[in-house]
Amino acid sequence: MSAASTTPATNIFGFGSYTTVLQKVDSEATSSVPVPPPKSLLIATPCEAGEFPVLIFLHGYLLYNSFYSQLLQHVASHGFIVISPQLYTVAGPDATDEIKSTAAITNWLSRGELQGLLPQLGRPNLSKLALAGHSRGGKVAFALALQKAMATLNFSALIGVDPVDGMDSRKQTHPPVLTYAPHSFDLDMAVMVIGSGLGEVRRHPLFPPCAPKGVNHEDFFKECRKPACHFVAKDYGHLDMLDDETKGLRGRSSYCLCKNGKAREPMRRIVGGAIVAFMKDYLNGDQTDLIAIKHGHETAPVELQTTAFLV
């Protein structure tokens, strides 16, 4: 039994009962990291002793993994180890290299290299492994999950946070993930798709929406098979789950490229809470919080315009 299943109940939409530490691991060999990861990692982990399930979280297009530090720590505080690689600094439309890099990171984990990077008493439980991604990172997560032979570890859960498969309907970036055939995803794991109500809305007349109809969360969920669930946060945008403050040119642009909600914290809390509830169910066997969201018994920080389950 994982350590997370023995802790007192906490509100999934707030920080949990574990103290967390956030650390960066470079992709270069050092005396303390003789076998480095294929890509630099940002790792959020509980400080306390225990064995914890693991989530790999992939950043969105041209974003830094550090922009998700508050979200990663939210999830980790509920008893999970969260690993977020920096897949690239600059990238074109083809996501093939990102898929290969994520597979390489998964294979690096399978060799036990993560243990030496964690607080002394923390242990990763790689038999309870989930994969998640935001925006283009969601596309990459689905693509890797569908190409089962690429990774040496098995994923038990897949999460798309406002995933995007391209520029517009039938204008997918390579390699395309959506087939436009209902329930076509051949996945042997549970899937959750989280969408933003404002993601398909243009912020500027001259620029496309950040999560266009035809290649967004709705289309990903339509192709899922059971078990799967779908939540859509009304009045919040594609980048509203990022940190309250994202610095630098890319950080500043994240405030003005997409149609946004009034604040980031509520969207970040619903995304973090939904991820926690989903992983508690499908990694730890505790359905309580996910059922509470389904039936509206858990007070969400935002209005959910869609709550759908395939069971």
C-alpha positions as CSV (number, residue, x, y, z in Angstrom):
1,M,0.0,0.0,0.0
2,S,1.3,3.4,-0.9
3,A,2.0,6.0,1.7
4,A,-0.6,8.3,0.2
5,S,-3.4,6.0,1.0
6,T,-2.6,6.1,4.7
7,T,-2.7,9.9,5.2
8,P,-5.6,11.8,6.7
9,A,-8.2,13.1,4.2
10,T,-7.5,16.5,2.7
11,N,-9.2,18.8,0.2
12,I,-7.9,17.7,-3.2
13,F,-8.3,21.2,-4.6
14,G,-5.8,22.6,-2.0
15,F,-2.3,21.5,-0.9
16,G,-2.2,18.1,0.7
17,S,-0.6,16.9,4.0
18,Y,2.9,16.2,2.6
19,T,5.7,18.8,2.7
20,T,7.2,19.0,-0.8
21,V,10.6,19.8,-2.3
22,L,11.2,21.0,-5.8
23,Q,14.5,20.2,-7.4
24,K,16.1,20.5,-10.8
25,V,18.2,17.7,-12.3
26,D,20.4,18.5,-15.3
27,S,20.9,16.2,-18.2
28,E,24.7,16.2,-17.7
29,A,26.7,13.6,-15.7
30,T,28.1,14.8,-12.3
31,S,29.6,13.0,-9.3
32,S,26.1,12.9,-7.7
33,V,24.3,12.0,-10.9
34,P,26.6,9.6,-12.7
35,V,23.8,8.4,-15.1
36,P,21.8,11.6,-15.9
37,P,18.3,11.7,-17.4
38,P,18.0,12.2,-21.2
39,K,16.5,15.6,-20.6
40,S,16.7,18.1,-17.7
41,L,14.0,17.3,-15.1
42,L,12.0,19.3,-12.6
43,I,11.0,17.0,-9.8
44,A,8.4,17.7,-7.1
45,T,8.4,15.1,-4.3
46,P,7.2,14.6,-0.8
47,C,9.8,15.1,1.9
48,E,8.4,12.4,4.2
49,A,9.2,8.7,4.2
50,G,7.2,6.4,2.1
51,E,6.6,4.8,-1.3
52,F,4.9,7.0,-3.8
53,P,3.3,6.6,-7.2
54,V,5.0,8.5,-10.0
55,L,3.6,11.0,-12.6
56,I,5.4,12.2,-15.7
57,F,4.1,15.6,-16.7
58,L,4.9,17.1,-20.1
59,H,4.9,20.9,-20.6
60,G,3.1,22.8,-23.4
61,Y,4.4,24.2,-26.6
62,L,7.4,26.6,-26.1
63,L,6.8,26.7,-22.4
64,Y,9.2,26.0,-19.6
65,N,8.6,23.2,-17.1
66,S,9.3,25.7,-14.3
67,F,6.0,27.5,-15.3
68,Y,4.1,24.6,-13.7
69,S,6.0,24.5,-10.4
70,Q,2.9,25.4,-8.3
71,L,0.8,22.7,-10.0
72,L,3.5,20.1,-9.7
73,Q,3.9,20.8,-5.9
74,H,0.1,20.7,-5.5
75,V,0.0,17.2,-6.9
76,A,3.1,16.1,-5.0
77,S,1.7,17.3,-1.7
78,H,-1.0,14.6,-1.9
79,G,1.6,11.8,-2.0
80,F,2.9,11.6,-5.5
81,I,6.3,12.1,-7.1
82,V,5.9,14.4,-10.2
83,I,8.6,14.5,-12.9
84,S,8.5,17.2,-15.5
85,P,11.2,17.1,-18.3
86,Q,12.2,20.1,-20.3
87,L,11.7,18.4,-23.7
88,Y,13.1,21.3,-25.8
89,T,13.9,25.0,-25.8
90,V,13.0,25.6,-29.4
91,A,10.8,23.3,-31.5
92,G,9.1,23.2,-34.9
93,P,5.7,21.7,-35.6
94,D,6.9,18.0,-35.6
95,A,6.5,16.4,-32.1
96,T,8.3,13.1,-33.0
97,D,11.5,14.0,-31.1
98,E,9.4,14.8,-28.0
99,I,7.7,11.4,-28.1
100,K,11.1,9.7,-28.4
101,S,12.5,11.8,-25.5
102,T,9.6,11.0,-23.2
103,A,10.1,7.3,-24.0
104,A,13.8,7.6,-23.2
105,I,13.0,9.3,-19.9
106,T,10.6,6.5,-19.0
107,N,13.3,3.9,-19.9
108,W,15.8,5.8,-17.7
109,L,13.3,5.6,-14.8
110,S,13.1,1.8,-15.4
111,R,16.8,1.5,-14.6
112,G,16.2,2.8,-11.1
113,E,18.1,6.0,-11.5
114,L,15.4,8.2,-9.9
115,Q,15.9,6.7,-6.4
116,G,19.3,8.4,-5.8
117,L,17.7,11.9,-6.6
118,L,15.0,11.7,-4.0
119,P,14.9,12.7,-0.3
120,Q,16.5,9.9,1.6
121,L,13.4,8.1,2.8
122,G,11.2,8.5,-0.3
123,R,10.9,5.7,-2.8
124,P,9.2,5.7,-6.2
125,N,6.7,3.0,-7.0
126,L,7.1,2.6,-10.7
127,S,4.4,-0.1,-10.8
128,K,2.0,2.9,-10.3
129,L,3.0,5.2,-13.1
130,A,0.9,7.9,-14.8
131,L,1.6,10.1,-17.8
132,A,0.2,13.6,-18.3
133,G,0.7,16.5,-20.6
134,H,-0.6,20.0,-21.2
135,S,-1.4,21.4,-24.7
136,R,1.1,19.9,-27.1
137,G,2.5,17.9,-24.2
138,G,-0.9,16.3,-24.0
139,K,-0.6,15.3,-27.6
140,V,2.8,13.8,-26.9
141,A,1.5,11.9,-23.9
142,F,-1.3,10.4,-25.9
143,A,1.1,9.6,-28.8
144,L,3.5,7.7,-26.5
145,A,0.7,5.9,-24.7
146,L,-0.6,4.7,-28.1
147,Q,2.8,3.5,-29.2
148,K,3.1,0.9,-26.4
149,A,6.4,-0.6,-27.6
150,M,8.4,2.6,-27.2
151,A,8.5,2.6,-23.3
152,T,9.8,-0.2,-21.1
153,L,7.4,0.7,-18.2
154,N,3.7,0.4,-18.3
155,F,1.4,3.4,-17.6
156,S,-1.7,2.8,-15.5
157,A,-3.3,6.3,-16.2
158,L,-3.2,8.9,-18.9
159,I,-4.1,12.6,-18.4
160,G,-4.5,15.3,-21.1
161,V,-4.7,18.8,-19.8
162,D,-6.3,20.8,-22.5
163,P,-4.5,18.7,-25.2
164,V,-4.1,20.1,-28.7
165,D,-3.3,18.1,-31.8
166,G,-2.6,20.9,-34.3
167,M,-3.8,24.2,-35.7
168,D,-7.3,23.3,-36.8
169,S,-9.7,20.5,-37.6
170,R,-7.8,18.1,-40.0
171,K,-4.7,20.4,-39.7
172,Q,-2.9,18.2,-37.3
173,T,0.8,18.5,-36.6
174,H,3.0,15.4,-37.1
175,P,2.5,12.8,-36.0
176,P,-1.3,13.1,-35.9
177,V,-3.0,11.5,-32.9
178,L,-6.7,12.1,-33.6
179,T,-8.3,9.7,-36.1
180,Y,-11.8,11.4,-36.0
181,A,-13.3,7.9,-35.4
182,P,-15.3,7.6,-32.1
183,H,-13.6,5.5,-29.4
184,S,-10.7,4.7,-31.6
185,F,-7.9,5.1,-29.0
186,D,-6.5,1.6,-28.3
187,L,-5.3,2.3,-24.8
188,D,-5.1,-0.2,-22.0
189,M,-5.3,2.4,-19.2
190,A,-7.7,4.8,-17.7
191,V,-7.9,8.3,-19.3
192,M,-8.8,11.7,-18.0
193,V,-9.2,14.8,-20.3
194,I,-9.4,18.3,-18.8
195,G,-10.5,21.1,-21.0
196,S,-10.7,24.9,-20.8
197,G,-13.9,26.6,-21.7
198,L,-12.1,29.6,-23.2
199,G,-9.4,27.6,-25.0
200,E,-11.3,27.7,-28.3
201,V,-11.9,31.4,-28.1
202,R,-9.6,33.9,-29.9
203,R,-7.9,36.5,-27.8
204,H,-7.0,38.6,-30.9
205,P,-8.7,38.6,-34.3
206,L,-5.4,38.1,-36.1
207,F,-4.3,35.0,-34.1
208,P,-6.0,31.6,-33.8
209,P,-7.3,30.3,-30.5
210,C,-4.9,28.4,-28.4
211,A,-7.0,25.2,-28.3
212,P,-9.0,25.2,-31.5
213,K,-12.2,23.2,-32.1
214,G,-11.5,20.1,-34.0
215,V,-8.2,19.4,-32.4
216,N,-8.9,20.0,-28.7
217,H,-10.0,18.3,-25.6
218,E,-13.5,17.5,-27.0
219,D,-12.0,15.5,-29.8
220,F,-9.5,13.7,-27.6
221,F,-12.3,12.6,-25.3
222,K,-14.5,11.5,-28.2
223,E,-11.9,9.0,-29.2
224,C,-11.4,7.6,-25.6
225,R,-12.7,4.2,-24.6
226,K,-13.8,3.4,-21.0
227,P,-12.8,4.0,-18.4
228,A,-12.4,7.7,-19.1
229,C,-13.6,11.0,-17.8
230,H,-13.8,14.6,-19.1
231,F,-14.0,17.9,-17.2
232,V,-14.2,21.3,-18.7
233,A,-13.6,24.5,-16.6
234,K,-16.0,27.2,-17.7
235,D,-14.6,30.8,-18.1
236,Y,-10.9,29.7,-17.9
237,G,-8.3,29.6,-20.6
238,H,-5.7,27.4,-22.1
239,L,-2.8,28.7,-19.9
240,D,-4.6,29.4,-16.7
241,M,-3.1,26.4,-14.9
242,L,0.4,27.9,-15.0
243,D,2.1,29.6,-12.1
244,D,0.7,32.9,-10.9
245,E,3.9,34.6,-12.0
246,T,5.8,33.4,-15.1
247,K,8.9,35.4,-15.9
248,G,10.9,36.2,-19.0
249,L,9.7,36.8,-22.5
250,R,7.9,33.5,-22.7
251,G,6.4,33.9,-19.3
252,R,5.1,37.4,-20.1
253,S,3.7,36.2,-23.4
254,S,1.7,33.5,-21.6
255,Y,-0.6,36.3,-20.3
256,C,-1.4,37.7,-23.7
257,L,-1.5,34.9,-26.3
258,C,-4.6,33.1,-25.1
259,K,-8.0,34.1,-23.9
260,N,-7.7,33.9,-20.1
261,G,-9.9,33.8,-17.0
262,K,-9.8,36.3,-14.2
263,A,-7.0,34.5,-12.3
264,R,-4.8,31.4,-12.6
265,E,-5.2,30.0,-9.1
266,P,-8.7,28.6,-9.5
267,M,-7.9,26.8,-12.8
268,R,-4.7,25.5,-11.3
269,R,-6.6,24.1,-8.3
270,I,-9.2,22.4,-10.4
271,V,-6.5,20.8,-12.6
272,G,-4.4,19.8,-9.6
273,G,-7.4,18.4,-7.7
274,A,-8.7,16.5,-10.7
275,I,-5.3,14.9,-11.3
276,V,-5.0,14.0,-7.7
277,A,-8.5,12.4,-7.6
278,F,-7.9,10.5,-10.8
279,M,-4.6,9.1,-9.7
280,K,-5.9,8.2,-6.2
281,D,-8.6,6.2,-8.0
282,Y,-6.6,4.5,-10.8
283,L,-3.2,4.2,-9.0
284,N,-4.2,3.8,-5.4
285,G,-7.7,2.3,-5.7
286,D,-9.4,5.1,-3.8
287,Q,-12.5,6.3,-5.7
288,T,-13.8,8.7,-3.1
289,D,-12.6,12.0,-4.5
290,L,-13.3,11.2,-8.2
291,I,-16.8,10.1,-7.3
292,A,-17.3,13.3,-5.3
293,I,-16.4,15.4,-8.3
294,K,-18.7,13.4,-10.5
295,H,-21.7,13.9,-8.3
296,G,-20.8,17.5,-7.3
297,H,-20.2,16.6,-3.7
298,E,-16.7,18.0,-3.8
299,T,-16.8,21.8,-4.0
300,A,-14.8,22.7,-7.0
301,P,-12.9,26.1,-7.2
302,V,-14.4,26.7,-10.7
303,E,-17.7,26.0,-12.5
304,L,-17.4,22.8,-14.6
305,Q,-19.4,23.2,-17.8
306,T,-18.8,19.5,-18.6
307,T,-18.5,16.5,-16.3
308,A,-18.6,13.2,-18.3
309,F,-17.7,9.6,-17.5
310,L,-17.3,6.5,-19.6
311,V,-17.5,3.5,-17.3
